[in-house]
């Protein structure tokens, strides 16, 4: 048979020396690892991955593979078929609550916004195309504000699996709540930020383009 492009869709797939769970494990491949299927034996696929001295050949249970493109495999991994489109302004994940606010005015595409801190997502919310979304309870902290657009949104993976474009504000955004007093009363002063994702005359925000991997956990 002609080699068929495939990708691992399980968290990990063991490559075995023969088409059986009794076969010795030659190596283990991570999710989304690409392979080529070069043969079939029952419920097992004979695969090859790598090239030259790093080439590995063996058998993987066919149920752990998606035969097709990386984009198609990603859709399976992220369960796009069972993922509904979030409503405008819907918060999809958060690590805490605060007194600050963040508003985003979307352009011609739906956008997923993530506030990243220390390599993890502190807050993620969704804004529908042409609409304004606001989160009123952003916790204090300094964050990288990231934006993603595309097709095939996944609630499971918090990303677009088709044609995802990722950008970010090159300047970290700091949200801070301050308590002040005039000697008689105390006042809470919180931070507010707003982004408009269409070109504006006199605008002070030019996003930088990022790789898709930077947006993923």
C-alpha positions as CSV (number, residue, x, y, z in Angstrom):
1,X,0.0,0.0,0.0
2,X,1.0,3.6,-0.5
3,X,2.2,5.3,2.7
4,X,-0.6,7.2,4.5
5,X,0.0,10.2,6.7
6,X,-1.4,9.7,10.2
7,X,-1.1,11.3,13.6
8,X,-1.3,10.0,17.2
9,X,-4.5,11.1,18.8
10,X,-4.1,9.3,22.1
11,X,-2.1,10.9,24.9
12,X,0.6,8.4,24.1
13,X,1.0,5.5,21.7
14,X,3.3,2.6,22.1
15,X,5.1,1.4,18.9
16,X,5.5,-2.4,19.3
17,X,7.7,-4.9,17.5
18,X,4.7,-7.0,16.4
19,X,0.9,-6.4,16.0
20,X,0.0,-7.5,19.5
21,X,0.1,-6.2,23.1
22,X,2.6,-9.0,23.6
23,X,5.1,-7.2,21.3
24,X,8.0,-5.4,22.9
25,X,7.6,-1.6,23.1
26,X,10.1,-0.1,20.6
27,X,9.3,3.4,21.5
28,X,6.4,5.6,22.7
29,X,5.1,8.5,20.7
30,X,3.3,11.6,22.1
31,X,0.0,13.0,21.0
32,X,0.1,14.7,17.5
33,X,3.3,12.9,16.5
34,X,3.2,12.3,12.8
35,X,3.8,8.8,11.3
36,X,3.2,7.0,8.0
37,X,1.1,3.9,7.9
38,X,2.7,1.4,5.5
39,X,0.6,-1.6,6.2
40,X,-2.4,-3.1,8.2
41,X,-2.7,-6.3,10.2
42,X,-6.2,-6.6,11.7
43,X,-6.7,-3.8,14.2
44,X,-3.0,-2.8,14.0
45,X,-1.2,-0.3,11.7
46,X,2.3,-0.8,10.7
47,X,4.0,2.6,10.9
48,X,7.3,4.3,10.3
49,X,8.3,7.6,11.8
50,X,11.5,9.7,11.6
51,X,14.1,9.3,8.9
52,X,17.6,8.0,8.4
53,X,19.3,6.8,11.6
54,X,16.4,8.1,13.6
55,X,13.8,6.1,11.7
56,X,11.6,3.8,13.8
57,X,9.3,1.1,12.4
58,X,6.7,-1.0,14.2
59,X,3.0,-1.4,15.0
60,X,0.5,0.9,16.7
61,X,-3.1,0.0,17.5
62,X,-5.1,1.7,14.8
63,X,-7.6,3.2,17.2
64,X,-4.8,5.5,18.5
65,X,-4.3,7.0,15.1
66,X,-6.0,9.5,12.9
67,X,-5.2,9.0,9.2
68,X,-5.0,12.4,7.6
69,X,-3.6,15.9,8.2
70,X,-2.4,17.4,11.4
71,X,-5.3,19.8,11.3
72,X,-7.8,16.9,11.1
73,X,-6.1,15.1,13.9
74,X,-6.2,18.3,16.0
75,X,-9.9,18.5,15.5
76,X,-10.3,15.0,16.8
77,X,-8.0,15.6,19.8
78,X,-9.9,18.8,20.7
79,X,-13.4,17.3,20.1
80,X,-14.4,20.1,17.8
81,X,-17.5,18.2,16.7
82,X,-19.0,18.4,20.1
83,X,-17.9,22.0,20.9
84,X,-20.5,24.8,20.9
85,X,-19.6,28.4,20.1
86,X,-19.3,30.5,23.3
87,X,-21.6,33.4,23.8
88,X,-20.2,36.9,23.5
89,X,-18.2,37.8,26.6
90,X,-18.2,34.2,28.0
91,X,-15.4,33.5,30.4
92,X,-14.0,30.0,29.6
93,X,-11.4,29.7,32.3
94,X,-10.0,31.7,35.2
95,X,-7.6,31.3,38.1
96,X,-9.2,33.9,40.3
97,X,-11.3,37.1,40.7
98,X,-10.4,40.7,41.2
99,X,-11.8,44.2,40.8
100,X,-10.3,45.2,37.4
101,X,-11.9,45.2,33.9
102,X,-10.9,44.3,30.4
103,X,-12.9,45.1,27.3
104,X,-12.2,43.9,23.8
105,X,-13.8,45.1,20.6
106,X,-13.6,42.4,18.0
107,X,-13.1,43.0,14.3
108,X,-14.6,40.8,11.5
109,X,-13.8,37.5,13.3
110,X,-14.6,35.8,16.6
111,X,-11.7,36.1,18.9
112,X,-10.4,34.2,21.9
113,X,-8.5,36.3,24.5
114,X,-6.1,34.8,27.0
115,X,-4.3,36.5,29.8
116,X,-1.1,34.5,30.4
117,X,1.1,34.7,33.4
118,X,4.1,32.5,34.2
119,X,3.3,30.2,31.3
120,X,-0.3,29.5,32.3
121,X,-3.6,31.0,31.5
122,X,-5.1,33.2,34.2
123,X,-8.2,34.1,32.2
124,X,-9.7,33.3,28.9
125,X,-12.8,34.7,27.3
126,X,-14.6,34.9,24.0
127,X,-15.8,37.8,21.9
128,X,-18.1,37.4,18.9
129,X,-17.2,39.1,15.6
130,X,-18.1,42.8,15.5
131,X,-19.1,42.9,19.2
132,X,-17.7,44.2,22.4
133,X,-16.9,41.8,25.3
134,X,-16.1,42.9,28.8
135,X,-14.8,41.0,31.9
136,X,-15.4,43.0,35.0
137,X,-13.5,40.9,37.6
138,X,-9.9,40.6,36.3
139,X,-7.5,39.7,39.2
140,X,-4.5,41.9,40.0
141,X,-1.3,41.0,38.1
142,X,0.8,41.6,35.1
143,X,-0.2,39.6,32.0
144,X,0.6,38.9,28.4
145,X,-2.6,39.6,26.6
146,X,-3.0,37.3,23.6
147,X,-5.6,37.1,20.8
148,X,-6.5,34.2,18.5
149,X,-8.9,34.0,15.5
150,X,-9.7,31.2,13.2
151,X,-12.3,28.5,12.6
152,X,-13.4,25.3,14.4
153,X,-13.4,26.5,18.0
154,X,-12.6,24.0,20.7
155,X,-13.8,24.4,24.3
156,X,-11.7,21.4,25.3
157,X,-8.4,22.9,24.0
158,X,-9.3,26.6,24.2
159,X,-8.2,27.3,20.6
160,X,-9.3,27.4,17.0
161,X,-8.1,24.2,15.2
162,X,-8.4,25.6,11.7
163,X,-6.3,28.4,10.4
164,X,-5.6,29.9,13.8
165,X,-3.8,33.2,13.8
166,X,-2.3,34.4,17.1
167,X,-1.1,37.8,18.1
168,X,-0.3,39.6,21.4
169,X,0.2,43.0,22.9
170,X,4.0,43.3,23.0
171,X,3.7,45.3,26.2
172,X,2.5,43.4,29.3
173,X,-0.7,44.7,30.8
174,X,-0.7,45.4,34.6
175,X,-4.0,45.4,36.5
176,X,-3.8,46.8,40.1
177,X,-6.3,47.6,42.7
178,X,-5.4,50.4,45.1
179,X,-7.1,51.5,48.3
180,X,-6.8,55.3,49.0
181,X,-8.1,57.4,51.8
182,X,-8.9,61.1,52.2
183,X,-8.7,60.8,56.0
184,X,-12.4,60.2,56.3
185,X,-13.3,57.6,53.7
186,X,-11.5,54.8,51.9
187,X,-11.8,54.4,48.1
188,X,-11.1,51.5,45.8
189,X,-9.3,52.4,42.6
190,X,-9.1,49.6,40.0
191,X,-7.6,49.2,36.6
192,X,-9.4,49.2,33.3
193,X,-8.0,48.3,29.8
194,X,-9.6,48.2,26.4
195,X,-8.4,46.8,23.1
196,X,-9.9,47.4,19.6
197,X,-8.9,44.8,17.1
198,X,-9.4,46.9,14.0
199,X,-7.0,49.6,12.8
200,X,-7.7,52.9,14.5
201,X,-6.4,56.4,13.5
202,X,-4.1,57.5,16.3
203,X,-4.2,54.0,17.9
204,X,-1.5,53.1,20.4
205,X,-1.6,49.3,20.0
206,X,0.1,47.3,17.3
207,X,-0.1,43.5,18.0
208,X,2.9,41.2,17.4
209,X,2.4,37.9,15.6
210,X,3.1,34.7,17.5
211,X,3.4,31.0,16.7
212,X,0.3,28.9,17.4
213,X,2.3,26.9,20.0
214,X,2.7,30.0,22.1
215,X,-1.1,30.1,22.6
216,X,-1.4,26.5,23.6
217,X,-0.9,25.3,27.2
